[in-house]
């Protein structure tokens, strides 16, 4: 909330005391775009490896995105999806070892992150 309140400042509340800062759509979409671009760049080596686990990792991230049809808070969902994909791509790119190990660790982390935050985006 510090980022939304101070860095991407918002206007004063129209009624009473509102502690929740406004959502700045420009900065939200800028973050989502940068996170997806970074995740794509980091995980492209898994796709081009030619091994099935690497492709499964990428396809599963897009399958998570397909769940957008099931949630009412779509902008929050897309922001969380971009964060999960970026975080798991960073972890997968830093793990030494074969592609299958990177993909499995990345998928386990992604499932854990979705399990922890599903109530916030659904």
N, C-alpha and C positions, 0 to 999 in steps of 0.2 A: 504494500500500500504506500510505502514511502515514495516509490518511483511514480505511482499514479498521482500522488498528492503533491509532490514537490517538483519532480523533474518534468512531468507532463501535467502541469497544473490544470485545474478545472475551476469552473466558476463557483460562486457562493451558492449554497442551497436556497431553493425558492421558498421553502416552508420549513420553519423550525430548525432544529439542530440535526443535521444529517452527517453522521460520521463516515459513511461509506463514500469514497471518492467516485466521481464520474468516470465512466469508461471513455477514454479518448480513442476513437475508432482508427484514426490515422496511425497512432503509435502501436495499437494492438495489431493491426494488419501489417505494419512494418516489421514488428517482432516475428509474427507468423511467417512472413516471407523470408526473412533472414534465417530463421530456425530451419525451415524446410530446405532452403538452399544449402545451408551448412550440413544438414543431415544427409542430403543427397550427395554432396561432395565427399563426405566422410564414408558413406556406405557404398559408393560406386565400385570400390575395389572388391567388395563382396559379390556384387552382381557380375562383374567382369571376370571373376575367378573361374567361372564356368562350372563351379560345383553347386549341387542342389541345395545344400544348407544356406549358402549365401543368398540364393534366389528366394528361398523360403522366408528368410529374414526380411527382405525387402517387401515381398508380397504380403507378409503378415502385417507389416506396418500399414500398408494400404488397405488391408482388410479391417484393421482397427478403425481406419478413417471411414469405412463403409458403415460403421455403427452410427454415423451422424443422423441417419434416418430414424433412429430410435430415441433421440434425445431432444428435449425442448430448448435447451440452452446451447444453441449451435455455435455461437461465437466462443463461448467458454470451452466447448468441446474441441473446436479446432485449435485453440491456443494450447490446450493440454496435450492434444495429439502431437502438435509440433514440438512441444517440450519433451515429450516421451521419446519421440523419434530422434531428436537431437541428442538427448542424454544417452540413449542406448547405442547410437552410432558412435559417440565419443568413446564409450566403454568398449564397444566391439573393435574399434580401431586401435585402442591402446593395449588390448590383450595380445600377448605373443602366443603363437601357436597356429594350429590349422584353422581353416575357415569354419569347419563344423563347430569347433569350440567357441569361436567368436560369435557365431550365429546362435548357438544354444544359450550362452551367457546373456547375449543381448535380448533374446526372446524371454528368458526367465525374468530379467530385469523389467522388461516392458509389461509383462503380465502382472508383476508385483506392483509397479507404479500405477497401472490402471485399477487394480484391486483396491489400492489405498485411496484413490481419489474419485472413484466412480460416483459416489454420492454427491460430489461437488459439481459434476458436469451433467448428470442425468436428471 
